[in-house]
């Protein structure tokens, strides 16, 4: 494949940051367990000093939101495994992707089926599977989006689990179920075994997880005009063709966020760059954006809070004139 610019890596010859990805995966899991431990000790200290229930539960909620950011980081890193760019080795790619995805409460192989279908029909009304999550008025989408998204993943897993006519799909679903049980053992067995209360850690995190999850997910595609075309070819969905049409389309946002959050969430803020170049490891997304932003159209906004304020005024499928001010170049 001939790339448009020297800064855009070839899909087969790009350097996968395997060591960095492994370190980040270990950091995220360790940081989550350390946060649970710190929460337990903090609650004990507050109770010993007769702090009010309001102070105690505010502290628990604040840490639970931070824990949600870490869990989302695991899910985003597993997203690279969906595209087989987390590790060069297919075995380690699948193993790490399965573990990280299950820790993020997602069935890895079912999520891959959902996500690659999303790439094939990105932001096309009635075709993109993400329509089910966010094709509502903004306040409704902000509440129900994460719930519907999780439901869609598990629905695929359960449907595949009972596909008696397709052993391969059944096996994939069974593997997803196994890894989810491993994650359940970590959250529900290991954490209490460490002397940490589920009521102060895991349960608040699960209850509040939809908030940071949708804070990020709504800023992927909400408030953008619909894409009207036939589905991408298999090569286009995988990002291995040179389709100029795909490069000229806009189905997602680029959020210019803080460096620490960009690192924590593995550059998922360059979401439209990922849709134009889905074969690229997350480490290359900033440089690909810099190399192509004056060649292909991107919708750019400064920060997630500004993004939410912007899209809250629009429908899921916005009008073209509503996004003109955010375009780097005109859509041809």
Protein Blocks (a to p, Z undefined) as FASTA:
>chain_A
ZZfbfklccfklpccdfklmmmmmmmmmmmmmmmmmmmmmmmmmmmmnopafklmmmmmm
mmmmmmmmmmmmmmmmmmmmmnopmbmblklmmmmmmmmmmmnopafklmmmmmmmmmmm
goighkamklmmmmccfklmmmmmmmmmmmmmmmmmmmmmmmmklmklmmmmmmmmmmmm
mmmmmmmmmmmmnopafklmmmmmmmmmmmmmmmmmmmmmgoiacdddddddfklmnopa
ccfklmmpcfbdcddddfklmmmnoomlmmmlmmmmmmbcfklmmmmmmmmmmmpccddd
edjklmmmmmmmpcfbdcfklmmmmpfbdcZZ
